[in-house]
């Protein structure tokens, strides 16, 4: 697997965007397209359903040397043997945690969402493996979330040395703006998963980043 610092394209197997496709089939296309990290996100599924999805997806990501992230469910991440777990502000800080060592992570790498500079500074003090910066633009994935705009991306580029990923509404039309603002790593959900050819969509993003 690539060192986290060299990972650039972070994609998702999101139950809201499967469109009838099997999770492992989508994961395979993401891997073949050049994704470096894949997050399994299933907000409206039961824990048992998420577990079954993880069991189906993990052999695919392992075969391709791609990190698999479980969203929210740390215990499931540990049990299933995935490499990473991602938590939002409410799942980590609002739950009373202050540092990554507050959790029994074992070999799990932790990622944290942030939506403003003060949240980023608090997250950095918790010493996660990476942080997410967003949502940069309005996104149907989280329709109630207020966009943080490119200003937050510029702030992160100047102030965050830890690996960080810009996320939220990023597509081929605005990717150049995000990269110009200083992002070197991006998360993409709908702009990839809403495409029939998921692997080709991934390659388009990596090609743009390669040429930037």
C-alpha positions as CSV (number, residue, x, y, z in Angstrom):
1,X,0.0,0.0,0.0
2,X,1.1,3.6,-0.7
3,X,2.2,5.7,2.3
4,X,-0.7,7.9,3.3
5,X,1.2,11.0,2.3
6,X,1.3,9.6,-1.3
7,X,-2.4,8.9,-1.5
8,X,-4.3,11.4,-3.6
9,X,-7.7,10.0,-4.8
10,X,-10.0,9.0,-1.9
11,X,-13.3,7.4,-3.1
12,X,-16.3,5.8,-1.6
13,X,-18.5,2.8,-1.7
14,X,-21.6,4.7,-0.5
15,X,-24.8,2.8,-0.1
16,X,-26.8,5.9,-1.3
17,X,-25.0,5.8,-4.6
18,X,-24.8,2.1,-5.5
19,X,-27.7,2.3,-7.9
20,X,-28.3,-1.4,-7.6
21,X,-24.7,-2.4,-8.0
22,X,-22.9,-4.8,-5.6
23,X,-20.5,-3.0,-3.2
24,X,-17.7,-5.3,-4.2
25,X,-18.3,-4.6,-7.9
26,X,-18.1,-0.9,-7.3
27,X,-15.0,-1.3,-5.1
28,X,-13.3,-3.3,-7.9
29,X,-13.9,-0.5,-10.4
30,X,-12.6,2.1,-8.0
31,X,-9.4,0.1,-7.5
32,X,-9.0,-0.5,-11.2
33,X,-9.5,3.2,-11.8
34,X,-6.6,4.2,-9.5
35,X,-8.3,5.0,-6.2
36,X,-5.8,5.1,-3.3
37,X,-8.3,4.9,-0.5
38,X,-11.9,3.7,-0.4
39,X,-14.3,4.5,2.4
40,X,-17.3,2.3,3.0
41,X,-20.2,4.6,4.0
42,X,-23.7,3.2,4.7
43,X,-25.5,5.8,6.7
44,X,-29.0,4.1,6.6
45,X,-27.9,0.5,6.9
46,X,-27.8,-1.7,10.0
47,X,-24.5,-2.5,11.6
48,X,-24.9,-6.1,10.4
49,X,-25.5,-4.9,6.9
50,X,-22.4,-2.7,7.0
51,X,-20.4,-5.7,8.3
52,X,-21.5,-7.8,5.4
53,X,-20.6,-5.0,3.0
54,X,-17.1,-4.8,4.6
55,X,-16.6,-8.5,4.3
56,X,-17.4,-8.3,0.6
57,X,-15.3,-5.3,-0.2
58,X,-12.2,-6.0,1.9
59,X,-10.8,-8.9,-0.2
60,X,-11.0,-6.6,-3.3
61,X,-9.2,-3.7,-1.7
62,X,-6.6,-6.0,-0.1
63,X,-5.9,-7.6,-3.5
64,X,-5.2,-4.2,-5.0
65,X,-3.3,-2.7,-2.2
66,X,-5.9,0.0,-1.4
67,X,-6.8,1.1,2.1
68,X,-10.3,0.5,3.2
69,X,-12.0,2.9,5.6
70,X,-15.1,2.2,7.7
71,X,-17.1,5.3,8.4
72,X,-18.1,5.8,12.0
73,X,-18.0,2.2,13.3
74,X,-14.7,1.8,15.0
75,X,-15.5,-1.5,16.7
76,X,-16.5,-2.9,13.3
77,X,-13.3,-1.5,11.8
78,X,-11.3,-3.4,14.3
79,X,-13.3,-6.6,14.0
80,X,-13.2,-6.7,10.2
81,X,-9.5,-5.9,9.9
82,X,-9.7,-2.8,7.7
83,X,-6.9,-0.3,7.7
84,X,-8.8,2.9,8.7
85,X,-11.8,4.4,10.4
86,X,-13.2,7.9,9.7
87,X,-15.2,9.9,12.3
88,X,-17.0,13.2,12.1
89,X,-16.8,15.9,14.7
90,X,-19.9,14.6,16.6
91,X,-18.6,11.0,16.6
92,X,-15.3,12.0,18.1
93,X,-15.3,15.2,20.0
94,X,-19.0,15.4,20.9
95,X,-18.6,11.8,22.2
96,X,-16.0,13.1,24.7
97,X,-12.8,12.1,23.0
98,X,-9.9,14.5,22.8
99,X,-7.0,12.5,21.4
100,X,-6.7,9.5,19.1
101,X,-5.1,7.6,22.0
102,X,-8.5,7.9,23.8
103,X,-9.7,5.2,21.5
104,X,-8.6,1.6,21.3
105,X,-7.4,1.9,17.7
106,X,-5.0,-1.0,17.6
107,X,-3.5,-0.9,14.1
108,X,-6.4,1.3,12.8
109,X,-5.5,4.7,11.3
110,X,-8.0,7.4,12.2
111,X,-9.4,10.1,10.0
112,X,-11.4,13.1,11.2
113,X,-13.8,15.5,9.4
114,X,-13.3,19.2,9.9
115,X,-15.4,22.2,8.6
116,X,-13.4,25.2,9.8
117,X,-9.9,26.2,10.9
118,X,-10.7,25.9,14.6
119,X,-12.0,22.4,14.1
120,X,-8.9,21.6,12.1
121,X,-6.6,22.8,14.9
122,X,-8.5,20.8,17.4
123,X,-8.4,17.7,15.2
124,X,-4.6,18.1,14.6
125,X,-4.1,18.2,18.3
126,X,-5.9,14.8,18.5
127,X,-3.1,13.4,16.2
128,X,-5.2,11.5,13.6
129,X,-3.6,10.0,10.5
130,X,-5.4,12.5,8.3
131,X,-8.1,15.2,8.3
132,X,-10.8,16.0,5.7
133,X,-11.4,19.7,4.7
134,X,-15.0,20.4,3.6
135,X,-17.5,20.4,2.2
136,X,-15.8,22.7,-0.2
137,X,-19.0,23.1,-2.3
138,X,-22.6,22.3,-1.8
139,X,-23.2,18.6,-2.1
140,X,-26.2,16.3,-2.3
141,X,-24.2,13.8,-0.2
142,X,-24.7,16.1,2.8
143,X,-27.4,18.6,1.7
144,X,-27.7,20.4,5.0
145,X,-23.9,21.1,5.3
146,X,-22.8,24.6,4.7
147,X,-20.0,24.9,2.1
148,X,-16.6,26.0,3.6
149,X,-15.5,27.4,0.2
150,X,-12.1,27.6,-1.2
151,X,-10.9,29.9,1.6
152,X,-10.7,26.9,4.0
153,X,-8.8,24.9,1.4
154,X,-6.3,27.8,1.1
155,X,-6.0,28.0,4.8
156,X,-5.3,24.2,5.0
157,X,-2.7,24.5,2.3
158,X,-0.9,27.1,4.4
159,X,-1.4,25.7,7.9
160,X,-1.8,21.9,7.8
161,X,1.3,19.6,7.4
162,X,-0.6,16.4,8.1
163,X,-2.1,14.7,5.1
164,X,-5.5,16.3,4.3
165,X,-8.2,15.7,1.7
166,X,-10.5,18.3,0.2
167,X,-14.1,16.9,0.1
168,X,-17.5,18.0,-0.9
169,X,-19.1,18.6,-4.3
170,X,-15.8,18.2,-6.1
171,X,-16.2,17.3,-9.8
172,X,-14.3,17.7,-13.1
173,X,-15.7,21.2,-13.6
174,X,-14.3,22.6,-10.3
175,X,-11.4,20.4,-9.7
176,X,-8.9,22.9,-11.1
177,X,-10.1,25.5,-8.6
178,X,-9.6,23.1,-5.7
179,X,-6.1,22.2,-6.9
180,X,-5.3,25.9,-7.5
181,X,-6.3,26.6,-3.9
182,X,-3.6,24.2,-2.7
183,X,-5.2,20.8,-2.4
184,X,-3.1,17.8,-3.3
185,X,-5.5,15.2,-2.2
186,X,-9.3,15.0,-2.9
187,X,-12.3,12.9,-1.9
188,X,-14.9,12.3,-4.6
189,X,-18.3,10.7,-4.1
190,X,-21.2,11.4,-6.6
191,X,-19.0,12.6,-9.5
192,X,-17.6,9.1,-9.7
193,X,-20.4,6.9,-8.3
194,X,-23.0,8.5,-10.6
195,X,-21.0,7.4,-13.6
196,X,-21.8,4.2,-15.4
197,X,-18.0,3.6,-15.9
198,X,-16.7,4.1,-12.4
199,X,-13.1,3.2,-13.3
200,X,-13.0,5.6,-16.2
201,X,-14.3,8.4,-13.9
202,X,-11.5,7.7,-11.4
203,X,-8.9,7.8,-14.2
204,X,-10.2,11.2,-15.3
205,X,-9.6,12.6,-11.9
206,X,-6.1,11.1,-11.5
207,X,-5.2,12.3,-15.0
208,X,-6.2,15.8,-14.1
209,X,-4.2,15.7,-10.9
210,X,-1.2,14.3,-12.7
211,X,-1.2,17.1,-15.3
212,X,-1.7,19.9,-12.8
